[in-house]
Amino acid sequence: MIQDLVQHIDRLIQQRPAAKTALTPFRELALLMVQVDPQTKPVELEKGVMDMKQQEGFPLFSRDDLPLDFNAAADLLKNFLGHLGATDRDDRKGLKKALKKARDTDGWSRNLFKIFLRQDEEALTLIAGEVDLNPKVIQFLGQVALIPSIYALRDAVSTNIDTDGWDYGYCPVCGSQPDMAYFAKTGRRYLHCELCGEEWVFSRIRCPFCDNEDQETLGYFEAEEEEGLRVYFCRECMRYLKTIDKKAFEEVAPLELENLATIHLDLLANENKFK
């Protein structure tokens, strides 16, 4: 899948020129990701344990315990920092400072990954401040550096999961929340994991974040002249989920890219007080 990212990015930019600003930096990182071959440790999961977890609503792993190749991710992070630090970005000094930390301080990169995985915003702010970077920048780079290892793990275990029988608003593999959704051509709604990219069936009229099913407080809006792209929201928890209707598109890119290409919908949702 990673090998196809660049091709999908180029197609999206051609079809939606407004997405170029968001997708071009990711394209540069994708070219570096293709060079990574993470060493996935054999994962032995007893079928009885997997069945029990699924029946009781537990994901296969917690984010903290994902068996990932942190060494490969650390090398990739250094490649990201070196590449971006050599550009004319406004934060290039911070990127160079982060690269020095990653090279000279044992465990700095692994600590960053662990902070990201346990979603510790306070610790993330501190580690970003040490290198004069915006926390969102260091979080994004850490997340993208983990992608090859996370996807390798997901591909190794996802065939053991009955995603059609998983009726929860969090990922059956890693327990993370969805960052996007789509309607298949059959009309079924699928959620997409923000971390590992796993996809699973979920009720059409139901909030995945708070389980609200009250149609009076559930709704959606869409941007002008963008058929097939909607933002579904819940007024109970004030959360939202960008959603693609695949019937409206000849081809849909991986949702990791669609998420970047639809940042303008995030802005619309934020303007309407959704988070």
Contacts in CASP RR format, 6 or more apart in sequence:
PFRMAT RR
TARGET T0000
AUTHOR 0000-0000-0000
METHOD contacts of the structure
MODEL  1
MIQDLVQHIDRLIQQRPAAKTALTPFRELALLMVQVDPQTKPVELEKGVM
DMKQQEGFPLFSRDDLPLDFNAAADLLKNFLGHLGATDRDDRKGLKKALK
KARDTDGWSRNLFKIFLRQDEEALTLIAGEVDLNPKVIQFLGQVALIPSI
YALRDAVSTNIDTDGWDYGYCPVCGSQPDMAYFAKTGRRYLHCELCGEEW
VFSRIRCPFCDNEDQETLGYFEAEEEEGLRVYFCRECMRYLKTIDKKAFE
EVAPLELENLATIHLDLLANENKFK
1 151 0 8 1.000
1 254 0 8 1.000
2 30 0 8 1.000
2 33 0 8 1.000
2 34 0 8 1.000
2 147 0 8 1.000
2 148 0 8 1.000
2 151 0 8 1.000
3 34 0 8 1.000
4 254 0 8 1.000
5 27 0 8 1.000
5 30 0 8 1.000
5 33 0 8 1.000
5 34 0 8 1.000
5 254 0 8 1.000
5 256 0 8 1.000
5 257 0 8 1.000
6 27 0 8 1.000
6 30 0 8 1.000
6 31 0 8 1.000
6 34 0 8 1.000
8 253 0 8 1.000
8 254 0 8 1.000
8 257 0 8 1.000
9 23 0 8 1.000
9 26 0 8 1.000
9 27 0 8 1.000
9 30 0 8 1.000
9 253 0 8 1.000
9 257 0 8 1.000
10 27 0 8 1.000
11 251 0 8 1.000
11 253 0 8 1.000
12 19 0 8 1.000
12 23 0 8 1.000
12 253 0 8 1.000
12 257 0 8 1.000
12 258 0 8 1.000
12 261 0 8 1.000
13 19 0 8 1.000
13 20 0 8 1.000
13 23 0 8 1.000
13 24 0 8 1.000
16 261 0 8 1.000
18 264 0 8 1.000
19 260 0 8 1.000
19 261 0 8 1.000
19 262 0 8 1.000
22 260 0 8 1.000
22 261 0 8 1.000
22 263 0 8 1.000
23 257 0 8 1.000
23 260 0 8 1.000
23 261 0 8 1.000
25 84 0 8 1.000
26 144 0 8 1.000
26 257 0 8 1.000
26 260 0 8 1.000
28 83 0 8 1.000
28 84 0 8 1.000
29 80 0 8 1.000
29 83 0 8 1.000
29 141 0 8 1.000
29 144 0 8 1.000
32 76 0 8 1.000
32 79 0 8 1.000
32 80 0 8 1.000
32 83 0 8 1.000
33 76 0 8 1.000
33 144 0 8 1.000
33 147 0 8 1.000
33 148 0 8 1.000
35 79 0 8 1.000
36 72 0 8 1.000
36 75 0 8 1.000
36 76 0 8 1.000
36 148 0 8 1.000
37 72 0 8 1.000
37 148 0 8 1.000
38 68 0 8 1.000
38 69 0 8 1.000
38 72 0 8 1.000
38 73 0 8 1.000
38 148 0 8 1.000
38 149 0 8 1.000
38 152 0 8 1.000
39 69 0 8 1.000
39 72 0 8 1.000
40 67 0 8 1.000
40 69 0 8 1.000
40 149 0 8 1.000
40 152 0 8 1.000
40 153 0 8 1.000
40 156 0 8 1.000
41 67 0 8 1.000
41 69 0 8 1.000
43 67 0 8 1.000
43 153 0 8 1.000
43 156 0 8 1.000
43 157 0 8 1.000
45 60 0 8 1.000
45 157 0 8 1.000
45 160 0 8 1.000
47 160 0 8 1.000
50 60 0 8 1.000
50 160 0 8 1.000
50 161 0 8 1.000
52 58 0 8 1.000
53 59 0 8 1.000
53 60 0 8 1.000
54 161 0 8 1.000
54 162 0 8 1.000
54 165 0 8 1.000
54 166 0 8 1.000
54 172 0 8 1.000
57 166 0 8 1.000
57 168 0 8 1.000
59 170 0 8 1.000
59 171 0 8 1.000
59 172 0 8 1.000
59 173 0 8 1.000
59 174 0 8 1.000
59 175 0 8 1.000
60 157 0 8 1.000
60 160 0 8 1.000
60 161 0 8 1.000
60 172 0 8 1.000
60 173 0 8 1.000
60 174 0 8 1.000
61 67 0 8 1.000
61 173 0 8 1.000
61 174 0 8 1.000
61 175 0 8 1.000
62 174 0 8 1.000
62 175 0 8 1.000
63 117 0 8 1.000
63 118 0 8 1.000
63 119 0 8 1.000
63 174 0 8 1.000
63 175 0 8 1.000
63 176 0 8 1.000
63 195 0 8 1.000
64 114 0 8 1.000
64 117 0 8 1.000
64 118 0 8 1.000
66 117 0 8 1.000
66 150 0 8 1.000
66 153 0 8 1.000
66 174 0 8 1.000
67 153 0 8 1.000
68 113 0 8 1.000
68 146 0 8 1.000
68 149 0 8 1.000
68 150 0 8 1.000
68 153 0 8 1.000
69 149 0 8 1.000
69 152 0 8 1.000
70 109 0 8 1.000
70 110 0 8 1.000
70 113 0 8 1.000
70 149 0 8 1.000
72 148 0 8 1.000
72 149 0 8 1.000
73 109 0 8 1.000
73 113 0 8 1.000
73 142 0 8 1.000
73 145 0 8 1.000
73 146 0 8 1.000
73 148 0 8 1.000
73 149 0 8 1.000
74 102 0 8 1.000
74 107 0 8 1.000
74 109 0 8 1.000
74 110 0 8 1.000
74 113 0 8 1.000
74 145 0 8 1.000
76 145 0 8 1.000
76 148 0 8 1.000
77 102 0 8 1.000
77 109 0 8 1.000
77 112 0 8 1.000
77 141 0 8 1.000
77 142 0 8 1.000
77 145 0 8 1.000
78 99 0 8 1.000
78 102 0 8 1.000
78 103 0 8 1.000
78 109 0 8 1.000
80 141 0 8 1.000
80 144 0 8 1.000
80 145 0 8 1.000
81 95 0 8 1.000
81 96 0 8 1.000
81 98 0 8 1.000
81 99 0 8 1.000
81 102 0 8 1.000
81 141 0 8 1.000
82 95 0 8 1.000
82 96 0 8 1.000
82 99 0 8 1.000
84 92 0 8 1.000
84 95 0 8 1.000
84 141 0 8 1.000
85 92 0 8 1.000
85 94 0 8 1.000
85 95 0 8 1.000
85 96 0 8 1.000
85 99 0 8 1.000
86 92 0 8 1.000
89 95 0 8 1.000
91 132 0 8 1.000
91 133 0 8 1.000
91 134 0 8 1.000
91 137 0 8 1.000
93 132 0 8 1.000
94 131 0 8 1.000
94 132 0 8 1.000
94 133 0 8 1.000
95 133 0 8 1.000
97 131 0 8 1.000
97 132 0 8 1.000
97 133 0 8 1.000
98 131 0 8 1.000
98 133 0 8 1.000
98 138 0 8 1.000
101 108 0 8 1.000
101 130 0 8 1.000
101 131 0 8 1.000
102 108 0 8 1.000
102 109 0 8 1.000
109 145 0 8 1.000
111 127 0 8 1.000
112 127 0 8 1.000
112 138 0 8 1.000
112 142 0 8 1.000
113 142 0 8 1.000
113 145 0 8 1.000
113 146 0 8 1.000
115 123 0 8 1.000
115 124 0 8 1.000
115 127 0 8 1.000
116 124 0 8 1.000
116 139 0 8 1.000
116 142 0 8 1.000
116 143 0 8 1.000
116 146 0 8 1.000
117 146 0 8 1.000
121 135 0 8 1.000
124 135 0 8 1.000
124 138 0 8 1.000
124 139 0 8 1.000
125 135 0 8 1.000
127 138 0 8 1.000
128 134 0 8 1.000
128 135 0 8 1.000
128 137 0 8 1.000
128 138 0 8 1.000
128 139 0 8 1.000
129 135 0 8 1.000
131 138 0 8 1.000
143 195 0 8 1.000
147 256 0 8 1.000
150 174 0 8 1.000
150 195 0 8 1.000
150 196 0 8 1.000
150 197 0 8 1.000
151 196 0 8 1.000
151 197 0 8 1.000
153 173 0 8 1.000
153 196 0 8 1.000
154 173 0 8 1.000
154 174 0 8 1.000
154 196 0 8 1.000
154 197 0 8 1.000
154 198 0 8 1.000
157 173 0 8 1.000
158 173 0 8 1.000
158 198 0 8 1.000
161 172 0 8 1.000
161 173 0 8 1.000
161 198 0 8 1.000
163 172 0 8 1.000
163 198 0 8 1.000
163 199 0 8 1.000
163 200 0 8 1.000
163 201 0 8 1.000
164 200 0 8 1.000
164 201 0 8 1.000
165 200 0 8 1.000
165 201 0 8 1.000
166 172 0 8 1.000
166 200 0 8 1.000
166 201 0 8 1.000
167 201 0 8 1.000
167 202 0 8 1.000
167 203 0 8 1.000
169 177 0 8 1.000
169 178 0 8 1.000
169 191 0 8 1.000
169 202 0 8 1.000
169 208 0 8 1.000
169 209 0 8 1.000
169 211 0 8 1.000
170 176 0 8 1.000
170 177 0 8 1.000
170 178 0 8 1.000
170 208 0 8 1.000
171 177 0 8 1.000
171 178 0 8 1.000
171 191 0 8 1.000
171 193 0 8 1.000
171 195 0 8 1.000
171 196 0 8 1.000
171 197 0 8 1.000
171 198 0 8 1.000
171 200 0 8 1.000
172 198 0 8 1.000
172 200 0 8 1.000
173 193 0 8 1.000
173 196 0 8 1.000
173 198 0 8 1.000
174 193 0 8 1.000
174 195 0 8 1.000
174 196 0 8 1.000
174 198 0 8 1.000
175 193 0 8 1.000
175 195 0 8 1.000
176 193 0 8 1.000
176 194 0 8 1.000
176 195 0 8 1.000
176 196 0 8 1.000
177 193 0 8 1.000
177 194 0 8 1.000
177 208 0 8 1.000
177 209 0 8 1.000
178 191 0 8 1.000
178 192 0 8 1.000
178 193 0 8 1.000
178 194 0 8 1.000
178 208 0 8 1.000
178 241 0 8 1.000
179 192 0 8 1.000
179 193 0 8 1.000
179 194 0 8 1.000
179 241 0 8 1.000
179 242 0 8 1.000
179 255 0 8 1.000
179 259 0 8 1.000
180 191 0 8 1.000
180 192 0 8 1.000
180 241 0 8 1.000
180 242 0 8 1.000
180 243 0 8 1.000
180 244 0 8 1.000
180 255 0 8 1.000
180 258 0 8 1.000
180 259 0 8 1.000
181 189 0 8 1.000
181 190 0 8 1.000
181 191 0 8 1.000
181 192 0 8 1.000
181 202 0 8 1.000
181 208 0 8 1.000
181 232 0 8 1.000
181 241 0 8 1.000
181 242 0 8 1.000
181 243 0 8 1.000
181 244 0 8 1.000
182 189 0 8 1.000
182 190 0 8 1.000
182 192 0 8 1.000
182 243 0 8 1.000
182 244 0 8 1.000
182 245 0 8 1.000
182 246 0 8 1.000
182 252 0 8 1.000
182 255 0 8 1.000
183 189 0 8 1.000
183 190 0 8 1.000
183 204 0 8 1.000
183 243 0 8 1.000
183 244 0 8 1.000
183 245 0 8 1.000
183 246 0 8 1.000
183 247 0 8 1.000
184 190 0 8 1.000
184 246 0 8 1.000
185 246 0 8 1.000
185 247 0 8 1.000
187 204 0 8 1.000
187 247 0 8 1.000
188 201 0 8 1.000
188 204 0 8 1.000
189 201 0 8 1.000
189 202 0 8 1.000
189 203 0 8 1.000
189 204 0 8 1.000
189 243 0 8 1.000
190 199 0 8 1.000
190 200 0 8 1.000
190 201 0 8 1.000
190 202 0 8 1.000
191 199 0 8 1.000
191 200 0 8 1.000
191 202 0 8 1.000
191 208 0 8 1.000
191 241 0 8 1.000
192 198 0 8 1.000
192 199 0 8 1.000
192 255 0 8 1.000
193 199 0 8 1.000
197 255 0 8 1.000
197 256 0 8 1.000
199 255 0 8 1.000
202 208 0 8 1.000
203 213 0 8 1.000
205 213 0 8 1.000
205 215 0 8 1.000
205 218 0 8 1.000
206 212 0 8 1.000
206 213 0 8 1.000
206 218 0 8 1.000
207 213 0 8 1.000
207 218 0 8 1.000
207 234 0 8 1.000
207 236 0 8 1.000
207 237 0 8 1.000
207 239 0 8 1.000
208 241 0 8 1.000
209 234 0 8 1.000
209 237 0 8 1.000
209 239 0 8 1.000
210 234 0 8 1.000
210 236 0 8 1.000
210 237 0 8 1.000
210 239 0 8 1.000
212 218 0 8 1.000
212 234 0 8 1.000
212 236 0 8 1.000
212 237 0 8 1.000
214 236 0 8 1.000
217 234 0 8 1.000
217 235 0 8 1.000
217 236 0 8 1.000
218 232 0 8 1.000
218 233 0 8 1.000
218 234 0 8 1.000
218 235 0 8 1.000
219 232 0 8 1.000
219 233 0 8 1.000
219 234 0 8 1.000
220 230 0 8 1.000
220 231 0 8 1.000
220 232 0 8 1.000
220 233 0 8 1.000
220 243 0 8 1.000
221 230 0 8 1.000
221 231 0 8 1.000
221 233 0 8 1.000
221 268 0 8 1.000
221 272 0 8 1.000
222 228 0 8 1.000
222 229 0 8 1.000
222 230 0 8 1.000
222 231 0 8 1.000
223 229 0 8 1.000
223 264 0 8 1.000
223 265 0 8 1.000
223 268 0 8 1.000
227 248 0 8 1.000
228 244 0 8 1.000
228 245 0 8 1.000
228 247 0 8 1.000
228 248 0 8 1.000
228 249 0 8 1.000
229 242 0 8 1.000
229 243 0 8 1.000
229 244 0 8 1.000
229 245 0 8 1.000
229 262 0 8 1.000
229 265 0 8 1.000
230 242 0 8 1.000
230 243 0 8 1.000
230 245 0 8 1.000
231 240 0 8 1.000
231 241 0 8 1.000
231 242 0 8 1.000
231 243 0 8 1.000
231 265 0 8 1.000
231 268 0 8 1.000
231 269 0 8 1.000
231 274 0 8 1.000
232 240 0 8 1.000
232 241 0 8 1.000
232 243 0 8 1.000
233 239 0 8 1.000
233 240 0 8 1.000
233 241 0 8 1.000
233 269 0 8 1.000
233 272 0 8 1.000
233 274 0 8 1.000
234 240 0 8 1.000
238 273 0 8 1.000
238 274 0 8 1.000
238 275 0 8 1.000
239 274 0 8 1.000
239 275 0 8 1.000
240 269 0 8 1.000
240 274 0 8 1.000
240 275 0 8 1.000
242 258 0 8 1.000
242 259 0 8 1.000
242 262 0 8 1.000
242 265 0 8 1.000
242 266 0 8 1.000
242 269 0 8 1.000
244 252 0 8 1.000
244 255 0 8 1.000
244 258 0 8 1.000
246 252 0 8 1.000
252 258 0 8 1.000
253 261 0 8 1.000
269 275 0 8 1.000
END
